[in-house]
Amino acid sequence: MPAPVKKSRPVRITLWSGLRLGALALPFAAASAAAQGRQDRPALEAVVRQGDSAWTAGRFPTAREAYERAVALDSVASSRSVYRLAVLHTWNGALRRAIPLFALYVRLEPRDEEGRIALARAHAWNGQTATAVAIYDSVLAREANYRDAAFGAALAQAWAGQFDNALARYDAWLRTNPKDIEARLARARTLAWAGRLAQSERAYAEIGAGGEHLEADKGVALVAAWRGKLSRSERLWRGLTVKAPKDAESWVGLAQVLRWSGRAEEARGALRKALDADPANADAREQMRWVRADLGTTIEPGALAGWDSDQNKTRMLTLAGSMRPIARTRLTVSGSYRDAELGAVTGTSATGRASLRIHAGNRLTLTGDVGTTRTRAGEGAGAEQRSFTVGGGRASLRIFPGLTVGGGVARSAFDETALLIASGITVTSWSGETELRLPGRLGLSAGGETAELVGGTVPNQREAGFAVLRWRPKRTASIALSGRGFRYQESPRDGYFSPSRFLLGEISTRIGRGRELGWAFEIEGGIGLQQVQFDDPGVTRGAQRIGGSLAYRPRPGGEIVLDYGFSNVAANATGGVTGGGSVYHAHMLTLRTRLTW
């Protein structure tokens, strides 16, 4: 049996005794840290020298590794290492790593205003506008004419969409520095970002009027393109490439306008000139990615599901592939398969098409397509099968900047529901429309159509028209006032909505957010008043619709889009579209994808 352990008296340390022990320990800890610092000092200095040498030679990955070791050894001994490491992180887009380092540098070098500017700039790039502006303003509070701080605050607010605040800062600076060309250019650029394109173009023109100024001329050319004046913009950019053939930015601007005009081959040639002038030009490389996507071979699979209050259900799969066989053309082959049902009534429809689009010159676009649709109504031995030839042609002409007209003829099978498939109806339509850009960020579009319906219980004829006035206060938002209507000569019960008169007036809004790459979304909603008349006095009621779109684009030419739409826009005194009720509404869910190589 082990001997019992002798219990010792507990050691009681009071607050006073603990403080005395801590005070005794501090000199030893300080001496130990100092000794360790003396041991690490030569290693630290060697690593810093290695980083400085690599920085000077432009070997930035090596410099980053050296500075990271230096900061790990001692984060406060070399403020230069801290600052340069933060800069290198910003170049790599690692802002969350850069910001704490810039903040540390500001604490180490509180009198260096450039450090505060760098910290504010990193916050602005990271989307932390309020923090960035507060730091810029702290610099301005000590030195009111600190140019980088004044410009940095204005630019941060412009990036955040706070255009009025940004313009107010530029105006305040120009009141005391009226000859600052860079400030005037920045103000003109902000006006363009704010959508005040006419004001921006005038501001750029005023700068250029004082003498030849390449940046002002570029601004005029760019804003002209944003205003839809592509021919004028192209002429201006071409003039700039003659004046400064080694200026990569002018070639990139020309390429962008050519791409917007549907002339991807010419855009590729302009971008090659840009890269010859500046092989590292990021904008040229990015634009080249989009041009290659425009010129590449594309495949687009998709799926659709629809259902309505009349108990119609439809599902559809689609697949399209396209390529450019020769310059300024696009050949597309597409197919779709639809499965529809209404209670015990079922039907399927399969369509194959081939279409060719031709850009004839800078203003005229021609499109033609031909194909076949095969339908099957019912199931088993009693199913009825039909085949239809489908196709058509279309032309679009830009008469002058801001005015485009178009029209065409098309023949298709009316196969949206099971009853329509069973009715075996084909539609041949002639249509025309025009689009006009108006001052004040307004746009007007209008069009009309006449169509003949063959098949079903009786032949029919439809006449339709529409007009839309749209205002775009911002690029990402618009408000529209629209009206549309149609009428049929007959009102048969063949499974389609065929009133003798339908009129709808609506106000709608559309809001979107996102960039060309990455995530983007768009929401649209409208409310209106409709009047529907069959062989009765008619009925007037409200109409509503709402829809949304969520898209992800990982790279140029690649995307996946999910769309949803709800509408409640058709009713009459005796029944809905197919007689199923006094109120009609419909839902539509679509998944679209696109792959390009």
C-alpha positions as CSV (number, residue, x, y, z in Angstrom):
1,M,0.0,0.0,0.0
2,P,1.5,3.3,-1.1
3,A,2.4,5.8,1.6
4,P,0.0,8.7,1.9
5,V,1.0,11.9,0.1
6,K,1.8,14.7,2.3
7,K,-0.5,17.7,1.8
8,S,1.2,21.0,1.4
9,R,-0.2,24.3,2.4
10,P,-2.0,26.1,-0.5
11,V,-0.1,29.0,-1.9
12,R,-2.3,32.1,-1.7
13,I,-1.3,35.0,-4.0
14,T,-3.0,38.3,-3.2
15,L,-3.5,41.1,-5.7
16,W,-0.5,43.0,-4.2
17,S,1.7,39.9,-4.2
18,G,0.7,39.2,-7.8
19,L,1.7,42.8,-8.9
20,R,5.0,42.4,-7.1
21,L,5.7,39.2,-8.9
22,G,4.7,40.7,-12.2
23,A,7.0,43.7,-11.6
24,L,9.9,41.4,-10.9
25,A,9.2,39.5,-14.1
26,L,9.0,42.5,-16.5
27,P,12.7,43.3,-16.5
28,F,13.5,39.7,-17.3
29,A,10.9,39.5,-20.1
30,A,12.1,42.8,-21.6
31,A,15.7,41.6,-21.5
32,S,14.7,38.3,-23.1
33,A,12.8,40.2,-25.9
34,A,15.7,42.5,-26.5
35,A,18.1,39.6,-26.7
36,Q,15.8,37.8,-29.1
37,G,15.5,41.1,-31.2
38,R,19.3,41.3,-31.3
39,Q,19.5,37.7,-32.5
40,D,16.8,38.3,-35.2
41,R,18.0,41.7,-36.4
42,P,20.6,40.5,-38.9
43,A,18.1,38.0,-40.4
44,L,15.4,40.7,-40.6
45,E,17.8,43.2,-42.3
46,A,18.9,40.5,-44.8
47,V,15.3,39.6,-45.7
48,V,14.4,43.3,-46.1
49,R,17.4,43.9,-48.4
50,Q,16.3,40.9,-50.4
51,G,12.7,42.3,-50.7
52,D,14.0,45.8,-51.7
53,S,16.3,44.3,-54.3
54,A,13.5,42.3,-55.9
55,W,11.1,45.3,-55.7
56,T,13.7,47.5,-57.6
57,A,14.2,44.8,-60.2
58,G,10.5,44.4,-60.8
59,R,10.5,40.8,-59.5
60,F,7.4,41.4,-57.5
61,P,6.5,37.8,-56.5
62,T,9.9,37.4,-54.9
63,A,9.5,40.8,-53.2
64,R,6.2,39.8,-51.8
65,E,7.6,36.6,-50.3
66,A,10.5,38.4,-48.8
67,Y,8.4,41.2,-47.3
68,E,6.0,38.6,-45.8
69,R,8.9,37.0,-44.0
70,A,10.1,40.4,-42.8
71,V,6.7,41.3,-41.4
72,A,6.4,37.9,-39.8
73,L,9.8,38.4,-38.1
74,D,9.0,41.9,-36.9
75,S,5.8,43.8,-38.0
76,V,7.0,47.2,-36.8
77,A,10.7,47.3,-37.5
78,S,10.4,48.1,-41.2
79,S,7.5,50.3,-42.1
80,R,8.6,50.3,-45.8
81,S,8.2,46.5,-45.9
82,V,4.7,46.8,-44.4
83,Y,3.7,49.5,-47.0
84,R,5.2,47.7,-50.0
85,L,3.6,44.3,-49.0
86,A,0.2,46.1,-48.8
87,V,0.7,47.5,-52.3
88,L,1.6,44.1,-53.7
89,H,-1.5,42.6,-52.1
90,T,-3.7,45.3,-53.8
91,W,-2.1,44.5,-57.1
92,N,-3.2,40.9,-56.7
93,G,-6.7,42.0,-55.6
94,A,-6.2,40.8,-52.1
95,L,-7.7,43.9,-50.5
96,R,-8.7,42.2,-47.2
97,R,-5.0,41.4,-46.6
98,A,-3.9,44.9,-47.8
99,I,-6.2,47.0,-45.7
100,P,-4.8,45.9,-42.3
101,L,-1.3,46.4,-43.5
102,F,-2.0,49.9,-44.7
103,A,-3.7,50.7,-41.4
104,L,-0.6,49.4,-39.6
105,Y,1.6,51.6,-41.8
106,V,-0.5,54.6,-40.9
107,R,0.0,53.9,-37.2
108,L,3.8,53.5,-37.7
109,E,4.1,56.6,-39.9
110,P,1.2,58.9,-38.8
111,R,2.7,62.0,-40.6
112,D,2.8,60.3,-44.0
113,E,-0.4,61.4,-45.7
114,E,0.4,59.1,-48.7
115,G,-0.2,56.2,-46.4
116,R,-3.6,57.5,-45.4
117,I,-4.4,58.0,-49.1
118,A,-3.4,54.4,-49.9
119,L,-5.5,53.1,-47.0
120,A,-8.5,55.2,-48.2
121,R,-8.0,54.0,-51.8
122,A,-8.0,50.3,-50.7
123,H,-11.2,50.8,-48.8
124,A,-12.8,52.4,-51.9
125,W,-11.7,49.5,-54.1
126,N,-13.2,47.2,-51.5
127,G,-16.6,48.9,-51.7
128,Q,-16.3,50.6,-48.3
129,T,-17.2,54.0,-49.6
130,A,-18.1,55.7,-46.3
131,T,-14.8,54.6,-44.6
132,A,-12.8,55.7,-47.6
133,V,-14.4,59.2,-47.8
134,A,-14.0,59.7,-44.0
135,I,-10.2,59.0,-44.4
136,Y,-9.9,61.3,-47.4
137,D,-11.8,64.0,-45.5
138,S,-9.4,63.6,-42.5
139,V,-6.5,64.4,-44.8
140,L,-8.4,67.4,-46.3
141,A,-9.1,68.7,-42.8
142,R,-5.4,69.1,-42.2
143,E,-4.6,70.2,-45.8
144,A,-7.6,71.5,-47.7
145,N,-5.8,71.6,-51.1
146,Y,-4.5,68.0,-51.0
147,R,-5.3,67.1,-54.6
148,D,-5.1,63.3,-54.2
149,A,-7.5,63.3,-51.3
150,A,-10.0,65.6,-53.0
151,F,-10.0,63.5,-56.2
152,G,-10.0,60.2,-54.3
153,A,-13.1,61.1,-52.3
154,A,-14.9,62.2,-55.5
155,L,-13.9,59.1,-57.3
156,A,-15.0,56.8,-54.5
157,Q,-18.4,58.4,-54.4
158,A,-18.7,58.1,-58.2
159,W,-17.9,54.4,-58.0
160,A,-20.6,54.0,-55.4
161,G,-23.1,55.8,-57.6
162,Q,-23.2,58.9,-55.5
163,F,-22.8,61.0,-58.6
164,D,-24.3,64.3,-57.2
165,N,-21.8,64.2,-54.3
166,A,-18.9,63.4,-56.6
167,L,-19.8,66.3,-59.0
168,A,-20.1,68.7,-56.0
169,R,-16.5,67.8,-55.0
170,Y,-15.2,68.3,-58.5
171,D,-17.1,71.6,-58.8
172,A,-15.7,72.8,-55.4
173,W,-12.1,72.0,-56.6
174,L,-12.5,73.7,-59.9
175,R,-13.8,76.9,-58.3
176,T,-10.3,77.4,-56.9
177,N,-8.4,75.5,-59.6
178,P,-10.2,76.3,-62.8
179,K,-7.3,75.3,-65.1
180,D,-7.0,71.8,-63.7
181,I,-7.6,69.8,-66.9
182,E,-7.5,66.4,-65.1
183,A,-10.3,67.6,-62.8
184,R,-12.4,68.8,-65.7
185,L,-11.9,65.4,-67.4
186,A,-12.9,63.6,-64.2
187,R,-16.0,65.7,-63.9
188,A,-17.0,65.0,-67.6
189,R,-16.4,61.3,-67.0
190,T,-18.6,61.3,-63.9
191,L,-21.4,63.0,-65.9
192,A,-21.2,60.1,-68.3
193,W,-21.3,57.6,-65.6
194,A,-24.4,59.4,-64.2
195,G,-26.2,59.0,-67.5
196,R,-26.0,62.7,-68.3
197,L,-24.5,62.0,-71.6
198,A,-25.4,65.2,-73.4
199,Q,-23.8,67.3,-70.6
200,S,-20.8,65.0,-70.5
201,E,-20.2,65.4,-74.3
202,R,-20.4,69.2,-74.0
203,A,-18.0,69.1,-71.1
204,Y,-15.5,67.0,-73.1
205,A,-15.9,69.3,-76.1
206,E,-15.2,72.4,-74.1
207,I,-12.0,70.9,-72.8
208,G,-10.9,70.0,-76.4
209,A,-11.8,73.4,-77.7
210,G,-9.0,74.9,-75.7
211,G,-6.5,73.1,-77.9
212,E,-5.7,69.6,-79.0
213,H,-6.3,67.3,-76.1
214,L,-6.4,63.6,-76.8
215,E,-8.2,62.5,-73.6
216,A,-11.0,65.0,-74.3
217,D,-11.4,63.7,-77.8
218,K,-11.6,60.2,-76.5
219,G,-14.3,61.2,-74.1
220,V,-16.4,62.7,-76.9
221,A,-16.0,59.5,-79.0
222,L,-16.9,57.3,-76.0
223,V,-20.0,59.3,-75.0
224,A,-21.2,59.4,-78.6
225,A,-21.2,55.6,-78.6
226,W,-23.0,55.5,-75.3
227,R,-25.7,57.8,-76.8
228,G,-26.2,55.3,-79.6
229,K,-24.4,57.4,-82.2
230,L,-22.2,54.5,-83.4
231,S,-21.4,55.8,-86.8
232,R,-20.2,59.2,-85.4
233,S,-18.3,57.4,-82.6
234,E,-16.6,55.1,-85.1
235,R,-15.6,58.2,-87.2
236,L,-14.1,59.9,-84.2
237,W,-12.2,56.9,-83.0
238,R,-10.8,56.3,-86.5
239,G,-9.6,59.9,-86.5
240,L,-7.8,59.3,-83.2
241,T,-6.1,56.2,-84.4
242,V,-4.7,58.3,-87.3
243,K,-3.6,61.1,-85.0
244,A,-2.1,58.7,-82.4
245,P,-1.5,55.3,-84.1
246,K,0.4,54.0,-81.1
247,D,-2.3,54.9,-78.6
248,A,-3.8,51.5,-77.5
249,E,-6.8,53.1,-75.8
250,S,-8.0,54.6,-79.1
251,W,-7.8,51.2,-80.8
252,V,-9.7,49.7,-77.9
253,G,-12.4,52.4,-78.2
254,L,-12.8,51.7,-81.9
255,A,-13.0,48.0,-81.3
256,Q,-15.8,48.4,-78.8
257,V,-17.9,50.4,-81.2
258,L,-17.3,47.9,-84.0
259,R,-18.4,45.1,-81.7
260,W,-21.5,47.0,-80.7
261,S,-22.2,47.4,-84.4
262,G,-22.1,43.6,-84.9
263,R,-18.7,43.7,-86.7
264,A,-16.7,41.4,-84.6
265,E,-14.1,40.6,-87.3
266,E,-13.2,44.3,-87.7
267,A,-13.2,44.7,-83.9
268,R,-10.6,41.8,-83.7
269,G,-8.4,43.6,-86.2
270,A,-8.5,46.8,-84.1
271,L,-7.7,45.0,-80.9
272,R,-4.7,43.4,-82.5
273,K,-3.4,46.9,-83.3
274,A,-4.0,47.9,-79.6
275,L,-2.0,44.9,-78.4
276,D,0.8,45.6,-80.9
277,A,1.0,49.1,-79.3
278,D,0.7,47.8,-75.7
279,P,0.9,44.0,-75.3
280,A,0.0,44.3,-71.6
281,N,-3.1,46.5,-72.1
282,A,-5.8,44.9,-69.8
283,D,-8.8,46.5,-71.6
284,A,-7.6,45.2,-75.0
285,R,-7.2,41.7,-73.6
286,E,-10.6,41.8,-72.0
287,Q,-12.3,43.1,-75.2
288,M,-10.5,40.4,-77.2
289,R,-12.1,37.8,-74.9
290,W,-15.6,39.2,-75.8
291,V,-14.8,39.3,-79.5
292,R,-13.6,35.7,-79.5
293,A,-16.9,34.8,-77.8
294,D,-18.8,36.7,-80.5
295,L,-17.0,34.9,-83.2
296,G,-17.0,31.5,-81.6
297,T,-19.2,28.5,-81.9
298,T,-22.1,28.5,-79.5
299,I,-24.4,25.9,-78.0
300,E,-27.6,26.9,-76.1
301,P,-29.6,24.3,-74.3
302,G,-32.7,25.3,-72.3
303,A,-35.9,24.2,-70.6
304,L,-39.3,25.8,-70.1
305,A,-42.3,25.1,-67.9
306,G,-45.6,26.9,-68.0
307,W,-49.0,26.6,-66.3
308,D,-52.1,28.8,-66.1
309,S,-55.5,29.1,-64.4
310,D,-57.2,27.3,-67.2
311,Q,-55.2,24.2,-66.2
312,N,-53.0,24.2,-69.2
313,K,-49.6,22.7,-68.6
314,T,-46.6,22.8,-71.0
315,R,-43.0,21.7,-70.8
316,M,-40.4,22.3,-73.5
317,L,-36.8,21.5,-74.1
318,T,-34.7,23.6,-76.6
319,L,-31.3,23.3,-78.1
320,A,-29.6,25.7,-80.5
321,G,-26.1,25.8,-82.0
322,S,-24.6,28.6,-84.0
323,M,-21.4,29.5,-85.9
324,R,-20.1,32.1,-88.3
325,P,-19.5,30.4,-91.7
326,I,-18.2,33.6,-93.3
327,A,-17.5,37.2,-92.1
328,R,-20.5,39.2,-90.9
329,T,-22.9,36.2,-90.8
330,R,-24.3,33.8,-88.2
331,L,-25.8,30.4,-89.0
332,T,-28.0,28.9,-86.3
333,V,-29.6,25.4,-86.2
334,S,-32.2,25.0,-83.5
335,G,-34.7,22.4,-82.2
336,S,-37.4,22.2,-79.6
337,Y,-39.8,19.6,-78.2
338,R,-43.0,20.6,-76.4
339,D,-45.2,18.4,-74.3
340,A,-48.6,20.0,-73.4
341,E,-51.7,18.8,-71.6
342,L,-55.1,20.0,-70.5
343,G,-56.8,17.4,-68.4
344,A,-57.2,14.3,-70.6
345,V,-56.2,16.3,-73.7
346,T,-52.5,15.9,-74.6
347,G,-50.2,16.9,-77.4
348,T,-46.6,17.2,-78.5
349,S,-44.8,19.4,-80.9
350,A,-41.3,19.1,-82.3
351,T,-39.7,21.9,-84.4
352,G,-36.4,22.1,-86.3
353,R,-35.1,25.3,-87.8
354,A,-32.1,26.7,-89.6
355,S,-31.6,30.5,-89.8
356,L,-29.0,32.8,-91.3
357,R,-28.3,36.4,-90.1
358,I,-26.3,38.7,-92.4
359,H,-25.0,42.1,-91.5
360,A,-25.1,43.9,-94.8
361,G,-23.0,47.1,-94.3
362,N,-23.2,49.1,-91.0
363,R,-26.9,49.7,-91.0
364,L,-28.8,46.8,-92.6
365,T,-29.3,43.4,-91.0
366,L,-31.1,40.5,-92.8
367,T,-32.4,37.3,-91.2
368,G,-34.0,34.3,-92.8
369,D,-35.0,30.9,-91.4
370,V,-36.7,27.8,-92.6
371,G,-37.8,24.6,-90.8
372,T,-40.6,22.2,-90.0
373,T,-42.9,21.5,-87.1
374,R,-44.4,18.1,-86.5
375,T,-47.3,17.8,-84.0
376,R,-49.1,14.8,-82.4
377,A,-52.5,15.2,-80.8
378,G,-53.7,12.5,-78.5
379,E,-52.1,9.1,-77.7
380,G,-52.1,5.6,-79.0
381,A,-53.5,4.4,-82.4
382,G,-56.0,7.3,-82.5
383,A,-53.4,10.0,-82.3
384,E,-53.5,12.6,-85.1
385,Q,-50.1,13.7,-86.6
386,R,-49.5,16.8,-88.7
387,S,-46.5,18.4,-90.3
388,F,-46.1,22.1,-91.1
389,T,-43.4,24.1,-93.0
390,V,-42.3,27.1,-91.0
391,G,-39.9,30.0,-91.6
392,G,-39.7,33.6,-92.6
393,G,-37.6,36.6,-93.3
394,R,-36.8,39.9,-91.6
395,A,-34.9,43.1,-92.2
396,S,-33.7,45.8,-89.8
397,L,-32.4,49.2,-91.1
398,R,-30.8,51.9,-89.0
399,I,-31.8,55.0,-91.0
400,F,-29.8,57.4,-88.8
401,P,-28.4,57.3,-85.3
402,G,-31.4,57.0,-83.0
403,L,-33.9,55.7,-85.6
404,T,-34.3,52.1,-86.6
405,V,-37.1,50.4,-88.6
406,G,-37.7,46.8,-89.2
407,G,-40.2,44.3,-90.6
408,G,-40.7,40.8,-91.8
409,V,-43.0,37.9,-92.5
410,A,-43.1,34.6,-90.6
411,R,-45.0,31.3,-90.7
412,S,-45.3,29.1,-87.6
413,A,-47.4,26.5,-86.0
414,F,-49.8,27.6,-83.3
415,D,-48.8,25.0,-80.8
416,E,-48.6,26.6,-77.3
417,T,-51.3,24.4,-75.7
418,A,-52.7,20.9,-76.0
419,L,-56.0,22.3,-77.6
420,L,-54.1,24.4,-80.1
421,I,-52.0,21.3,-81.1
422,A,-55.3,19.4,-81.6
423,S,-56.7,22.3,-83.7
424,G,-53.8,22.2,-86.2
425,I,-53.6,25.9,-86.7
426,T,-50.8,27.7,-88.6
427,V,-50.2,31.5,-88.3
428,T,-48.7,33.6,-91.1
429,S,-47.9,37.2,-89.9
430,W,-46.6,40.4,-91.4
431,S,-45.1,42.8,-89.0
432,G,-43.2,46.1,-88.8
433,E,-41.9,48.3,-86.0
434,T,-39.7,51.3,-85.4
435,E,-37.5,52.5,-82.5
436,L,-36.7,56.2,-81.9
437,R,-34.3,57.7,-79.4
438,L,-35.6,61.0,-77.9
439,P,-33.9,63.7,-75.8
440,G,-34.0,63.3,-72.1
441,R,-33.1,59.6,-72.0
442,L,-36.4,58.7,-73.6
443,G,-37.1,56.1,-76.2
444,L,-40.2,55.4,-78.3
445,S,-41.0,52.1,-80.0
446,A,-44.1,51.2,-81.9
447,G,-45.2,48.5,-84.3
448,G,-48.1,46.6,-85.8
449,E,-49.0,43.2,-87.2
450,T,-51.5,41.5,-89.3
451,A,-51.9,37.7,-89.2
452,E,-53.9,34.9,-90.9
453,L,-54.8,31.8,-89.0
454,V,-55.5,28.7,-91.1
455,G,-57.0,25.5,-89.5
456,G,-59.2,25.0,-86.6
457,T,-63.0,25.3,-86.9
458,V,-62.8,28.5,-89.0
459,P,-60.1,30.6,-90.7
460,N,-59.4,33.7,-88.7
461,Q,-57.5,37.0,-89.0
462,R,-55.8,39.0,-86.3
463,E,-54.7,42.6,-86.2
464,A,-52.4,44.0,-83.5
465,G,-50.4,47.0,-82.5
466,F,-48.3,48.4,-79.7
467,A,-46.5,51.6,-78.5
468,V,-44.0,52.0,-75.7
469,L,-42.5,55.2,-74.2
470,R,-39.5,54.3,-72.0
471,W,-37.5,56.6,-69.8
472,R,-34.1,55.5,-68.4
473,P,-33.0,57.7,-65.5
474,K,-30.2,55.3,-64.9
475,R,-28.6,52.5,-66.8
476,T,-29.9,50.0,-64.4
477,A,-33.5,51.3,-64.1
478,S,-36.3,52.3,-66.5
479,I,-39.9,53.3,-66.4
480,A,-42.2,52.6,-69.3
481,L,-45.7,53.7,-70.4
482,S,-47.1,51.2,-72.9
483,G,-50.3,50.4,-74.7
484,R,-51.1,47.4,-76.9
485,G,-54.2,45.9,-78.4
486,F,-55.4,43.3,-80.9
487,R,-58.6,42.0,-82.4
488,Y,-59.9,38.9,-84.2
489,Q,-62.5,38.7,-86.8
490,E,-63.9,35.4,-85.3
491,S,-64.0,34.0,-81.8
492,P,-63.9,30.2,-82.2
493,R,-63.4,27.8,-79.4
494,D,-60.1,26.4,-80.7
495,G,-58.0,26.9,-77.6
496,Y,-56.8,30.5,-78.0
497,F,-57.8,33.9,-76.7
498,S,-59.7,35.5,-79.5
499,P,-61.7,38.5,-78.4
500,S,-63.2,40.9,-80.9
501,R,-61.2,43.6,-79.1
502,F,-58.5,43.7,-76.4
503,L,-56.9,46.8,-75.1
504,L,-54.3,47.2,-72.4
505,G,-52.6,50.3,-71.0
506,E,-49.8,49.7,-68.5
507,I,-47.1,51.5,-66.5
508,S,-44.1,49.3,-65.7
509,T,-40.6,49.6,-64.2
510,R,-37.5,47.5,-64.7
511,I,-34.5,47.4,-62.3
512,G,-31.3,45.5,-62.8
513,R,-28.0,45.1,-61.1
514,G,-24.8,43.4,-62.0
515,R,-21.9,43.5,-64.4
516,E,-21.1,41.8,-67.7
517,L,-19.3,39.0,-65.7
518,G,-20.5,37.4,-62.5
519,W,-23.9,37.6,-61.0
520,A,-26.7,39.8,-62.3
521,F,-30.4,40.1,-61.7
522,E,-33.3,42.0,-63.2
523,I,-36.8,42.6,-61.8
524,E,-39.7,43.9,-63.8
525,G,-43.3,44.7,-62.8
526,G,-46.3,46.4,-64.3
527,I,-49.9,47.4,-63.5
528,G,-52.5,48.4,-66.0
529,L,-56.1,48.5,-67.1
530,Q,-57.5,46.2,-69.7
531,Q,-60.7,46.1,-71.7
532,V,-61.8,42.8,-73.2
533,Q,-64.8,42.4,-75.6
534,F,-66.3,39.3,-77.2
535,D,-69.9,39.3,-78.3
536,D,-70.9,41.1,-75.2
537,P,-70.6,44.7,-74.0
538,G,-67.1,43.8,-72.7
539,V,-65.4,44.1,-69.3
540,T,-62.8,46.4,-67.9
541,R,-60.5,45.3,-65.1
542,G,-57.0,45.7,-63.7
543,A,-54.0,43.8,-65.0
544,Q,-50.8,42.9,-63.3
545,R,-47.5,41.2,-64.1
546,I,-44.2,40.6,-62.4
547,G,-41.0,38.9,-63.5
548,G,-37.5,38.3,-62.5
549,S,-34.2,37.1,-64.0
550,L,-31.1,35.8,-62.2
551,A,-28.0,35.3,-64.3
552,Y,-24.5,34.1,-63.8
553,R,-21.8,34.7,-66.4
554,P,-18.5,33.1,-65.5
555,R,-16.7,34.2,-68.7
556,P,-17.5,35.9,-72.0
557,G,-19.8,33.7,-74.0
558,G,-20.8,31.6,-71.1
559,E,-24.0,32.1,-69.0
560,I,-26.8,30.4,-67.1
561,V,-30.1,32.4,-66.7
562,L,-33.2,31.6,-64.7
563,D,-36.4,33.5,-65.6
564,Y,-39.8,33.6,-64.0
565,G,-42.8,35.5,-65.1
566,F,-46.4,35.9,-63.8
567,S,-49.2,37.7,-65.7
568,N,-52.8,38.3,-64.9
569,V,-53.9,40.1,-68.1
570,A,-56.8,38.3,-69.7
571,A,-60.5,38.0,-68.6
572,N,-63.9,38.3,-70.0
573,A,-67.5,38.2,-68.9
574,T,-68.1,34.6,-70.1
575,G,-64.8,32.8,-69.4
576,G,-61.0,32.9,-69.6
577,V,-58.8,31.9,-72.5
578,T,-60.4,28.5,-72.9
579,G,-63.6,29.1,-70.9
580,G,-62.1,27.9,-67.6
581,G,-63.0,30.9,-65.4
582,S,-63.6,34.6,-65.2
583,V,-60.0,35.4,-64.2
584,Y,-57.0,34.2,-66.2
585,H,-53.4,34.2,-65.0
586,A,-50.3,32.4,-66.2
587,H,-46.9,31.4,-64.9
588,M,-43.7,30.8,-66.9
589,L,-40.3,29.4,-65.7
590,T,-37.4,29.2,-68.0
591,L,-33.8,28.0,-67.7
592,R,-31.3,29.1,-70.4
593,T,-27.7,28.3,-70.7
594,R,-25.0,29.3,-73.2
595,L,-21.6,27.9,-73.9
596,T,-19.1,29.3,-76.4
597,W,-15.7,28.1,-77.6
